[in-house]
Amino acid sequence: MLTTETPSAQHLDLDLYPTEKLVHTLIHDQFTAVEAVLAVADAISAAVEAALPRIVAGGRLIYVGAGTSGRLGVLDSVELFPTFSWDKHRALALLAGGHDAMFVAIEGAEDDAERGAADLRALTPTHKDVVLLLAASGATPYVLGALAAAREYQALTIGFANNPNAPVSTGAQIGITLATGTELISGSTRLKAGTSQKIALNSFSSALMVKLNKVYGNLMVDLKPTNAKLLRRTISLTMHATACDEATALSALAQCDHQVKVAIVMIKKHIAASEAMASLDSVDGSVRLALQS
């Protein structure tokens, strides 16, 4: 039996716990997820380093999963655009059962390996692409089908599983085993197994975006102001990075379509938006290097 499916030897009377103890127990168990991700930090670092040159060359991030794992992949992919201005067409997610499976469980979809392969091939992958394969069990047929297809096209494959020696991690070029052990509610991998996958994906994609010059210091300076909250954030980030007043930040942002990176370089170097853009383009979007040039 898979570790993630094995009944836990702890809290055998969980259903008898008073509410306060029940909630505290469930929360405390989640700390195992953090420990599991920390244990494979080097493997995640290696995945970032392997993915970086392919993404710089124009490759895409392609997430593949089923159920909770697949939904976590969708979540990570869609957040890259508003957070880092990452091209929506370069962060794609395949979910067993398709779009509807994001909201309703599609029974049997995860068991179709041929569909997984077909869905991956439909994206016309290349050797520049990075395919992130997610499966708590590590043996989901839909994901394994996509893994086989990704390898046909020589894309970089990174497999995430919560069971040791799982086909998803052993079959990928980089395998990451998030050893979260048994679940407190037996078999419910939406608990700490899912939490560990969320942390691992978030750490991988965030680190990759930092390496792609989407961050200056620890500031997210390449966001898309797609709503009022993010619009306000562009102003505060510009003010924080340049120590300018609000009026100066607003003026600069208005001249560069609210691109925080450009506004920072404009203000700090006292140059026009067009010059700031050219300066950033010459150093692959690095604010730090643009300010030094």
N, C-alpha and C positions, 0 to 999 in steps of 0.2 A: 504494500500500500504506500502511496506517495505520502511524504511527510506532511504536506499541506492538507491531506485528507484523513490523516490519522487522528483519532479522538485524543484530545488533550488529557493528560493525567492530572491536571490542575483544575481546581474549582469545579469539582464534580457535582456540586449542589448549586450551581450558578442560578438555576431557576428559582431557588428558594431565598436568594439574597434580597435584603431590603434595597430599595431604589438607590440610596446613597452609596452603599457598598458596591452594588452592581455597576454603577457609573464609574466609580473610582477604579474598580477592577478592570473594566474595559479600557479606560484611558491608560492606566499603568502598563497594560500589555502592549500598547503601541510603542513604548520605548524600545522594544525589541527590533522594531522596523528601522529605527535610526541606527542602532548598533549593527544591524545587518548591512546597511549601506556603507557605514564607515569601514567595515571589514573589507569591502571591495573598492575602496576609493582609488587604489592604484589602477585597477582594471578600468574604472570609469575614466580616469585620467588618460590611460592608453587609448581608450575609445575616442576621446576628444582629439588627441594628437593624430590619430589615424584618419579621423573624419575631416579635420581642418583643411588639408591640401585639396581634397576632393571638392569640398564646398567652395573654397576659394576659386577653384577651376570652373565653377558654375553648376556643381552638382546640387541635388535636392535631398532633403530629409524626408524619408518615407516611413511612416509608422504603421505597423501591422499588429492587430490583436483581435481578440474576441471577448465579449462580455465586459467585465470590469477593466481588464487589461486594455482592451481595445478602446474603451471610452477614455481611459487615462491618456492613451496615445492621441486621440482626437483633441483632448483638452490641451495637451502640451503643444500640439501643432497650431491650433488656432490662436493661442496666446502670443505667439512669436511676432505676429504682425503689429498689434497695438503696443506691445512692450518694446520691440526692437526695430520696428519698421521692416521686418523681414518679409520679402516677397511672398504673397499668399500662394503663388504657384510653385514655390520652392519648399513648402512644408505641407505635405500631403498625408492623409491618414486613411488607411483601409481598415474597415470594421466588418467582421463577419456578420452577414445579414444586411449590410448596406446602411444607408442613412436612417432607416426606421429603427434599426437596432440600437441607435443611440438613446432612444426613448422607451422602447418596448423590447423585451427579450424575444429573440427570434429563435425558436427551438430548432436544434439540429444544424444551424448555420456553421457552428464552429467545427463540425465533424466533416466538412467538405474540403478535403485537401486540394482537389482539382479546381474548385472555385477560388481558393487562396492563390494558387498559381496563376489562374486566368486573370484575376483582379490585378495582380502585380504586373503581369505582362502587358495589360491594357494601359499601363502608365508609361510604356516604352522606356524601361530603365536603361541606364548606361553605366559604364564603369566609374563615372563620376559620382553617382548617387550613393547615399548612405541609408541603408534599410535597417530600421530598429524593430526587432521582432519581440513581442511581449506575450508571455504566457506563464501564469503562476505555476501550472502543472509542468510546463516545459515540454508538453507533448501534444498540444492542440493541433489537430490535423490542418485546419485552415492556415495556421501560422507556419506549419512545417511545409505546406505546399508553396506558400509565398517565399519561404527561405530557399527552397530548391530552385525556384524561378529566378530569384535574385542572384544566386550564385551562377546561374547560366549566363547572366549578363555581366558577371564579374563586378557587380556592385559590392561595396563594403557592407558586410552583414554583422550586426551587433545583436546578440541574443540575450534577453533578460528572462530568467526563470527563478522560481522560489524553491525548487527541488534540486539536489545535487545530481550531477551527471545526466541532466535532462537533454533530450535531443535538440531543443531550441538553442541551448547554450553550447553544447558540444559540436553542433553542426555549423554554427556561425564562426566567422573568422575571429571575432572577439566574443567570448562568452562571459556573462556576468551572473553569478549565482547569488541571489539575495536570500540567505539562509534564515528565514524567519521562523522556521519550525512549525509545530502544530498550532492550529488556530484555537482561540479560546472557545468560540462557537464552532465546533468541528466542521471543517470543510468550507467555511465561509471566507474565501480569499478576498472578499471586499474589506476585510479587516486589516491586520498588519501586513499581509502580503501585498495588498493593494497600496497601503501607505508607503511601503518600501519602494514600490515601483514608481509612485508619484515623486518621491524624494530623488530617486536615481535619475529619472527622466529630467526633472527640473534642474538637477545639478549638471547633468550632461549638456542640456541645451543652453543653460545660462552660461556655463563655462565657455561653450563654443561661441556664443554671441560676444562675450568679453574679448575673446581672441580675435574676433572679427571687427574689433574697434567700435562696438555698439555701446561701450561704457567708457566714461572719462572719470578717472579716480574710482569712486564707487557710485557714480551718478548715471542713471539710464538716460543718456543724452540723444538717443535716436528713436524716441517713441513717436507714435502717430497720435495727435490730439483728436481722437474720434468722438469725444464727448466733452461736456463742460468741465468735468473733473480733470481729464487729461489736459485740456486747454489751460486750466489754471496751473497744472503741474509744470507745463512748459515754462511758464513765467517764473515760478518759484525755483526751478532748476537753473534757469539762466541767471537769476539773481544770485543764487548760492554759488554758482561756479565762477562768477565774475565780480561778486561783491558790489554790483551796481544797484541802482534804485529801480523801482517798478516801472517808472516812465521810460527809462533807458531800455529795459528789457522788452517792454511792449513795442517800442519803436523798432528795435532790431528784429524782433520776431515778425513783425508786420512786413518787413522788407524781404524776408526769406521764407515765407509760407510756413512760419512757425517751426522751422527746423532748429532745434536747440543747439545742435553742433555748430551750425553756421552762425547762429547768433552769438555764441560764446567766442568764436574766433573773430567775428566782426568787432565785438566790444573790446576784447583784450588787445587786438592788434590795430584798432581804430581804422578799419578798412571797410570797403563796400561789400555788399552781399556777394556780388559776382566774384570778387577777389577771394573772399573767404571760401566760397564753394570750390574755386580752382585750387586753392591751397590744400583743402581737404582731399580733393580728388587726386592730387599728386602724391599723397601719402596714404592711400587706401582708407581714407576716412578716419584716420587717427587724429583726434583733437590734440593730443599731447604733442605729436610730431608737427602738426600744422602750426602750433603756437611756437615751436622751436625754430621753424624754418624762416 
